[in-house]
Amino acid sequence: MTDVDLDLAHVRAFVLAAQELHFGRAAESLSISQQGLSKRIARLESQLGTDLFLRSGQGVQLTEAGRRFLGPARQTLAVADQALAAVRGEHRPLRVDVWGHLYAPMRALAQVAARTGELPLELGHGRDLPSVAAALLHGDIDAGFGRVHPPLPPGLTHRLVRLEPVDVILPETHPLASEPALRPEQLRDSVLWTPGSLDRLDFLHRFAEQFAIRHHAEAPNLGLDHFLTGLTADAHRFSLIPSDVPLPQAPGVRSVPLVDPTPLYAWSLLWRTNNGHPLLRELLSTFTTQAGRNRWLEYDPAQDWLPEL
């Protein structure tokens, strides 16, 4: 097998078919016929000496060999695209997706981008960590910015760039709303209000487990204004938000610092390990400088609570 020279057109056909699990849609993406795509994949399978897909009347599925081949195949295409860009002297913008929108990730990213001067960024929005991770592995974006938690798919790496204190937000009618500060344990009998399913919100889920929050209620994530309106609908609800997030002029909502311990929300930059975009190194360097200047990574385990990353 060491003398096999893979045709990148065949590899690209396989990757698209594996993503779609539909030869017709994959062929359309490549602007070729479905028969042409099938031939490319058949030639690739012949070269590799194994089937990559199981074909049936219900569609196609990856074989075990196909699942093993998919990750390296994506990386091969990404490296080939980078080599082509280097030869052409292209300097396309760095594509960065953010997630965790209720916690306003653009605030920190904007501060860093301002320090880079003319660093060209294309900013987008991912639904959550899994969707951003998938976009990175597919080569659709260069980096992600948000809260990272294990497990990460193979081929991705991240760097912690900011730890942000978290406040509790309460309706003004909440029994604890008049307190100047609160300990997390004081919220045990309150209702954690979440923007979506709690089991998909790692930080809030871990907070609830750590501090024995027994009750929660949820609503779709339709933005901060909608979220705060739902918060005030029940005097026993509360939620958590980074202390730096500017709250809109929402009547009936109070923000109170959390102490003993203070929860910290961790922001990370996430990227594919073999991404050689030169602007990625510049963005990482600027984050490091900004974190040192603003003491973004200060952490005292005697006073702060930080979930495992």
WOSULRA-V467395 format. One line per field, one symbol per residue. ss: DSSP state (h for helix, s for strand, l for the rest). psi: psi as a letter, one per 30 degrees, with the letter a starting at -180 (. if undefined). burial: 1 if it has 9 or more other C-alpha atoms within 8 Angstrom, else 0. Layout:
BEGIN
ss->???
psi->???
burial->???
END
This chain:
BEGIN
ss->lllllllhhhhhhhhhhhhhllhhhhhhhhlllhhhhhhhhhhhhhhhllllssssllsssslhhhhhhhhhhhhhhhhhhhhhhhhhlllllsssssllhhhllhhhhhhhhhhlllllssssslllhhhhhhhhhhllllsssslllllllllsssssssssssssssslllllllllssshhhhlllsssssllhhhlhhhhhhhhhllllsssssllllhhhhhhhhlllllssssssllllllllllsssssssllssssssssssslllllhhhhhhhhhhhhhhhhhlllllllllssllll
psi->ffgkjkkfeeeeeeeeeeefhjeeeeeeefhlleeeeeeeeeeeeeefglkfkkklffaklkleeeeefeeeeeeeeeeeeeeeeeefgkillkjkkllhefgiffeeeeeeeeffcgjjkjklkleaeeeeeeeeefgflflljakkllkklkfkllkkfkkkkklkklkffkfgffkflkkeffgegljjkkiakeffieeeeeeeeeghjfkllllkjgleeeeeeeeffkfglllkkkffkkklijkgkkkkkklhljkkkkklkklkfgjgkffeeeeeeeeeeeeeeghfgkkjffflkjlk.
burial->000000000111111111011110111100011101110110111000001111000001111011100110111011100100100000001111111100001000100110010000000001001011101110101111111100000001110011111111111101001000011100110111111111001101111100101001011010001111111100111111111000000100110111101111111111110010101101110111011100011000001110000
END
